[in-house]
């Protein structure tokens, strides 16, 4: 009886150790090494830098609140745009809290000069709560405010927006979008943000 148990258990233990080493050590190290070799920028978080200073990530939204910056999509994360709090709001279409939040955001958009239909992504959060992108319609609706705050012609700001539109992946996956961080960095290089100095994104950009 004892020998039979050992005969049955030994292969199971060997396979457990083998697959633990393969899937828990060798495979992750191999994939990490390949990623660092072929896609180092993406593997390290798609970080955006000014010299040696990290100013953000292309994958995580930021709270650009100054009038001279394009504003990000609302965040549903518990702590602003903190990536550790990534989540949706879990509020359904019949939620009064969601309806009230949208009404407040629409009122804010109107007070900032948005006319006509308010883009949906200007008043609703994404599923992750941290989307770094906005729709072209969202950006176009903000052009007048940004141009006024920076003393720039609206046409120049509008051209910058159009130049930053990223198409759908392979032309069919997703919708055209604009990365807010990259757009604002180009805007900062175009003209100083006179009205918003020191009061832009929470991170100081």
RAMO-V317792 format. One record per residue. RES is the residue in one letter. PSI is psi as a letter, one per 40 degrees, with the letter a starting at -180 (none if undefined). Layout:
# RAMO-V317792
res->RES psi->PSI
res->RES psi->PSI
This chain:
# RAMO-V317792
res->X psi->d
res->X psi->d
res->X psi->d
res->X psi->d
res->X psi->d
res->X psi->d
res->X psi->d
res->X psi->d
res->X psi->d
res->X psi->d
res->X psi->d
res->X psi->d
res->X psi->d
res->X psi->d
res->X psi->d
res->X psi->d
res->X psi->d
res->X psi->d
res->X psi->d
res->X psi->d
res->X psi->d
res->X psi->d
res->X psi->d
res->X psi->e
res->X psi->c
res->X psi->d
res->X psi->d
res->X psi->d
res->X psi->d
res->X psi->d
res->X psi->d
res->X psi->d
res->X psi->d
res->X psi->d
res->X psi->d
res->X psi->d
res->X psi->d
res->X psi->d
res->X psi->g
res->X psi->d
res->X psi->d
res->X psi->d
res->X psi->d
res->X psi->e
res->X psi->e
res->X psi->f
res->X psi->h
res->X psi->h
res->X psi->i
res->X psi->g
res->X psi->b
res->X psi->e
res->X psi->h
res->X psi->h
res->X psi->e
res->X psi->a
res->X psi->i
res->X psi->e
res->X psi->e
res->X psi->h
res->X psi->i
res->X psi->i
res->X psi->g
res->X psi->h
res->X psi->e
res->X psi->i
res->X psi->d
res->X psi->e
res->X psi->i
res->X psi->h
res->X psi->i
res->X psi->i
res->X psi->i
res->X psi->i
res->X psi->h
res->X psi->e
res->X psi->i
res->X psi->d
res->X psi->g
res->X psi->b
res->X psi->f
res->X psi->h
res->X psi->d
res->X psi->e
res->X psi->f
res->X psi->h
res->X psi->i
res->X psi->i
res->X psi->d
res->X psi->f
res->X psi->h
res->X psi->i
res->X psi->e
res->X psi->e
res->X psi->h
res->X psi->d
res->X psi->d
res->X psi->d
res->X psi->d
res->X psi->d
res->X psi->d
res->X psi->d
res->X psi->d
res->X psi->d
res->X psi->d
res->X psi->d
res->X psi->d
res->X psi->d
res->X psi->d
res->X psi->d
res->X psi->d
res->X psi->e
res->X psi->e
res->X psi->h
res->X psi->i
res->X psi->a
res->X psi->h
res->X psi->h
res->X psi->i
res->X psi->d
res->X psi->e
res->X psi->d
res->X psi->e
res->X psi->i
res->X psi->i
res->X psi->i
res->X psi->d
res->X psi->d
res->X psi->e
res->X psi->f
res->X psi->h
res->X psi->e
res->X psi->i
res->X psi->i
res->X psi->i
res->X psi->d
res->X psi->d
res->X psi->d
res->X psi->d
res->X psi->d
res->X psi->e
res->X psi->e
res->X psi->d
res->X psi->d
res->X psi->d
res->X psi->d
res->X psi->d
res->X psi->d
res->X psi->d
res->X psi->e
res->X psi->f
res->X psi->i
res->X psi->h
res->X psi->d
res->X psi->d
res->X psi->d
res->X psi->d
res->X psi->d
res->X psi->d
res->X psi->d
res->X psi->d
res->X psi->d
res->X psi->e
res->X psi->e
res->X psi->h
res->X psi->h
res->X psi->i
res->X psi->i
res->X psi->h
res->X psi->e
res->X psi->e
res->X psi->e
res->X psi->h
res->X psi->a
res->X psi->i
res->X psi->i
res->X psi->i
res->X psi->h
res->X psi->h
res->X psi->d
res->X psi->d
res->X psi->d
res->X psi->d
res->X psi->d
res->X psi->d
res->X psi->d
res->X psi->d
res->X psi->d
res->X psi->d
res->X psi->d
res->X psi->i
res->X psi->i
res->X psi->g
res->X psi->d
res->X psi->e
res->X psi->e
res->X psi->h
res->X psi->e
res->X psi->f
res->X psi->b
res->X psi->i
res->X psi->d
res->X psi->e
res->X psi->e
res->X psi->none
